[in-house]
Amino acid sequence: MNPKEQIRAYYDQQLSPAEAAEVERALASDPTLAEELEFYKLLGRSMREQVREEPAVGMAETMAKVRSTGNVLPKKNWWPLMRTMAAACGVVVIIAVIFPIFAQSKNAAKETAASGAYSSTVATPSTESSSVEMQDGAKMPTGDMESEAKAAPSRERVAGKNAYTEGLESRAAQPPTASSKPGVSAEMHVEKNITVRVDDVEKATDEISDTVSALGGKVTNINSSITDNPTESGASLTVMVPAKNVDAFAKTLRGMGEVVSLSENSVDMSEVRISQDAQVRQLKAEEEAILNMIRRTRRLSELNSLRGQLASIQGQIAVANQALTQTKDQIRYATVQVQIEGRSTLNSGGTTTGWSNEVWASALDNLKGMGRLLGSVAIYALVYSPIWIPAALIIHWITRRRMA
Amino acid sequence: MMHAMTTKSRAVPDFQIEQWVETYYSQVWGFCRRILGPELASDAAQETFVTAQRKIRDYRAESTPRTFLYGIAWRISSAMLRKSKRETPIDWLENRATASPESQLIEAEVLRQALAKISPEHRMVLILKEIEQLDINEIARILGIPPGTVKSRLHHACRNLRSLLQTSEGGLK
């Protein structure tokens, strides 16, 4: 380094012996450096030797003050450590809150991406099922389209439809039996299983029967068990509803009470229907051929044989037609298995209104949510605390060193 | 000047705060006096020892008790100076300059005027270096700044002072 820059360090005795020797050589040859060094000496001497000598005031008071404060070592100041720990806990809590939200949004993004991928492909006819299961007691809000939105994509995937280019509303309103995609013919048989919890099982059963009739369907089976205790009452209905009205029927069920579970299974009947159609046509062609042969034959024995074959073919045609009709019915009608469960009213008098029910359910949900959150925080704190304790201690140690 | 207590101790002493008051009060008071003036110096010094008593566990043997006390005194005095909205009084120099070339000194009044013109930060490192005779690391610890900054401030303070003294009447020839 330049000796001129080191002159102050030389004066402050901050240089190594080698550096000091170099500066001393420079001092001997450069009078300006010597002059600068002389200035430092003069300045230091002038400041030190001209400081006014004054007696310190207030020593006795200070002594009295520290004695009155206490001569023992003060208690350890935990504040810096507590502050550091609080900061660490804050970070843990933030992670505990942010991470689940982040994970949730990540899953949602994955689902959206997956749905988007489906929307760009034409699925081969196959069997798909979707299910919206809820925890026992959890309530699906009346008229909520969310479950519909969840169930819809799988239907659309099977049908080869572009699920996300059409609105949820239109999907909800559209029957799943027909495909609007040109060149793709998908005829679906829809099976739904809905479990609904109601206050009055008997009344709900009647309402369902009426609704099914109004929608152009029929109840094919009813099993019910009605007792005085609402929670022990229940009913099971198998209904056939026109496929185009199945969503309206599901909506009606939601309006009756609390939907506990909802699952849907869609079976593509296109191949079956086409096969059965072809079989019928083939059998009819064979029938026509036998009839022509009967018209042309002159021998009695041959005629008897042909009549036997004709009877057999006509029998097969009848069976194939019946199967085809059944298949078409399955395409036209959705099968809905409805399980009705009774539920107890909150008040002993059984006069709980829907409003108070909702408030109670909402409060319970919130309490459960809070419990889950606290549990998550506790788990995160326990999991991450071994990591944070040394970090906090290091920060605390550095803080103390800096303060010292 | 009292500089006998600059020896570094390697272990935390089993001290009593009274011992510190007896040993270091004059020095701490003098330091506070050069920042605040005589009126507020006693309050600042007393506050320094009360704070030191409270923070005694934070004391590390790497620094001397004087450095520890000066660090506290600096923070307290700075806060009091800011609160009082006053400027640092430079009335702690009295003229002892003589005509003798061996004991030549810069006249106190000239030096006072020059010191008043440099920045408080530069002035403080000069006071700690030349009057308190602390080394660079101790000054850095007291002021809570890196040693490099202390060196830089010292360099600039000297350069500015020299320039001011060269242009002032009765200053450097």
Interface residues (C-beta under 8 A of the other chain):
Chain A: R8 A9 D12 Q14 E36 F39 Y40 L42 L43 G44 R45 S46 M47 R48 E49 Q50 V51 R52 E54 A56 V57 G58 M59 E61 T62 M63 K65 V66 R67 T69 G70 N71 L73 P74 K76 N77 R400 R401 R402 M403 A404
Chain B: M1 Q16 I17 E18 V21 E22 Y25 S26 W29 G30 R33 P38 A41 S42 D43 A45 Q46 F49 V50 Q53 R54 K55 I56 R57 D58 Y59 R60 E62 S63 F68 D91 W92 L93 E94 N95 R96 A97 Q104 L105 I106 A108 L111 L126 I127 K129 E130 I131 Q133 D135 I136 R141 G144 K151 L154 H155 C158 L161 R162 L172
